[in-house]
């Protein structure tokens, strides 16, 4: 169990289905099937969906979205399954702030490339705010700016150049990136 939890924490921001496969094949030494993954995904969703809906917004998130959604193109890129993510965004009442919502199986680097292509943006014009190594890696892969949200003590992003604890100071970091 410790190895599974350690793997999960080291791979935050990665699709749960990729984690299931890795755990089955590399930790449990068991055969992974799509049916097993589907069942695990449904069980996982049942455990977390309501908690996600009830969770408070990150400090500063609501204010940032309200103030800046008309000024900037904003998107969500997550390891959460796309359909579930779309449901969460609608249920939380935040869909109007975002031009697009990308969930798995789309990889975050693929989402960033799609956003840049569709909106004719260069890497210099894009800022990815994320709280997982997968977010940082996608930003590096695509040449976009990255601001790390260091959300907890065990966060692997503590050494990032641009980092915040919450979204209150996000605009100041975005402004500094332009210099």
C-alpha positions in Angstrom: 0.0 0.0 0.0 2.8 2.4 0.9 4.4 1.9 -2.6 1.0 2.6 -4.3 0.4 5.8 -2.2 4.0 6.9 -2.9 3.5 6.4 -6.7 0.2 8.2 -6.7 1.7 11.3 -4.9 4.8 11.3 -7.1 2.5 11.4 -10.2 -0.2 14.0 -9.2 -1.8 15.5 -12.3 -1.5 12.2 -14.3 -4.6 10.4 -15.5 -6.0 8.0 -12.9 -6.1 5.3 -15.7 -2.4 5.6 -16.4 -1.8 5.2 -12.6 -4.1 2.2 -12.4 -2.2 0.5 -15.2 1.2 1.2 -13.6 0.0 0.0 -10.2 -1.4 -3.2 -11.6 1.5 -4.1 -13.9 4.5 -2.7 -11.9 3.5 -2.9 -8.3 0.9 -5.6 -8.0 2.3 -7.7 -10.8 -1.2 -8.3 -12.1 -2.7 -8.1 -15.6 -4.4 -4.8 -16.3 -7.5 -4.8 -18.4 -9.7 -2.0 -19.7 -12.6 -3.5 -17.8 -10.6 -3.4 -14.6 -9.6 0.2 -15.3 -13.2 1.2 -16.0 -14.4 -0.4 -12.8 -11.6 1.3 -10.8 -12.4 4.6 -12.5 -16.1 4.4 -11.6 -15.2 3.5 -7.9 -12.7 6.4 -7.8 -15.2 8.9 -9.2 -17.8 7.7 -6.7 -15.4 8.4 -3.8 -14.2 11.9 -4.9 -16.9 13.5 -7.1 -19.0 15.0 -4.3 -15.9 16.0 -2.3 -14.6 17.9 -5.3 -18.0 19.7 -5.7 -18.1 20.6 -2.0 -14.4 21.7 -1.7 -13.8 25.4 -1.3 -12.1 27.3 -4.1 -8.4 28.0 -3.7 -8.0 31.4 -2.1 -8.1 34.1 -4.7 -9.4 31.8 -7.5 -12.9 33.2 -7.7 -11.7 36.8 -7.6 -9.1 36.1 -10.3 -11.5 34.4 -12.6 -14.1 37.1 -12.2 -11.7 40.0 -12.8 -9.7 38.5 -15.6 -11.8 36.1 -17.6 -12.8 38.7 -20.2 -9.2 39.9 -20.5 -7.4 36.6 -21.0 -8.2 33.3 -22.7 -8.5 30.8 -19.9 -8.5 27.0 -20.1 -8.4 24.0 -17.8 -6.1 21.1 -18.5 -6.5 18.2 -16.0 -5.8 14.5 -15.6 -9.4 14.1 -14.6 -11.5 12.3 -17.2 -12.9 14.8 -19.7 -16.6 14.0 -19.2 -16.3 14.1 -15.4 -14.3 17.3 -15.5 -16.9 19.0 -17.7 -19.6 18.0 -15.2 -17.5 19.4 -12.3 -16.9 22.7 -14.1 -20.6 23.0 -14.9 -21.7 22.0 -11.4 -19.3 24.5 -9.8 -20.7 27.3 -12.0 -17.4 28.2 -13.5 -17.8 27.1 -17.1 -18.4 30.7 -18.3 -14.8 31.6 -17.3 -13.1 29.1 -19.6 -12.8 28.9 -23.4 -12.0 25.2 -23.2 -11.7 22.3 -20.7 -9.3 19.5 -21.4 -9.4 16.2 -19.5 -8.0 12.8 -20.0 -7.3 11.0 -22.2 -5.8 14.2 -23.7 -2.4 14.8 -22.2 -1.7 18.3 -20.8 1.1 18.9 -23.4 -1.4 18.0 -26.1 -4.0 20.4 -24.6 -1.4 23.2 -24.6 -0.4 22.6 -28.2 -4.0 22.5 -29.2 -4.7 25.8 -27.4 -1.7 27.5 -29.0 -2.5 26.3 -32.4 -6.3 27.1 -32.3 -5.6 30.6 -30.9 -2.3 31.4 -32.7 -0.4 31.8 -29.5 3.3 31.4 -28.9 4.8 29.9 -25.8 5.7 33.4 -24.6 2.1 34.3 -24.6 0.9 31.3 -22.5 1.1 30.8 -18.7 0.3 27.4 -17.2 -0.6 27.5 -13.5 -0.3 24.0 -12.0 0.3 22.1 -8.9 1.9 18.9 -10.1 5.1 17.8 -11.8 3.0 16.7 -14.8 1.9 20.4 -15.2 5.5 21.6 -15.0 6.6 18.9 -17.5 3.8 19.9 -20.0 4.8 23.5 -19.7 8.5 22.6 -20.4 7.5 20.3 -23.3 5.6 23.1 -25.0 7.7 26.1 -24.1 5.1 28.0 -22.1 5.6 29.8 -18.9 4.9 27.9 -15.7 3.7 29.1 -12.3 3.7 26.5 -9.6 1.0 26.4 -7.0 2.7 24.8 -4.0 -0.3 23.5 -2.2 1.1 21.3 0.5 4.3 20.4 2.3 5.0 17.3 0.2 4.6 19.2 -3.1 7.4 18.4 -5.6 7.4 22.0 -7.0 9.0 23.9 -4.2 12.1 24.7 -6.2 10.3 26.3 -9.2 11.3 29.9 -10.0 7.7 31.2 -10.1 5.6 29.8 -7.3 2.5 30.7 -5.3 0.6 29.2 -2.4 -2.8 30.4 -3.5 -4.1 32.6 -6.3 -4.1 35.9 -4.5 -0.7 36.8 -6.0 -1.2 35.2 -9.4 -1.5 38.5 -11.3 1.7 39.8 -9.9 3.6 36.7 -11.1 2.0 37.0 -14.5 3.1 40.6 -14.7 6.6 39.7 -13.8 6.8 37.0 -16.5 6.4 39.8 -19.1 9.5 41.6 -18.0 
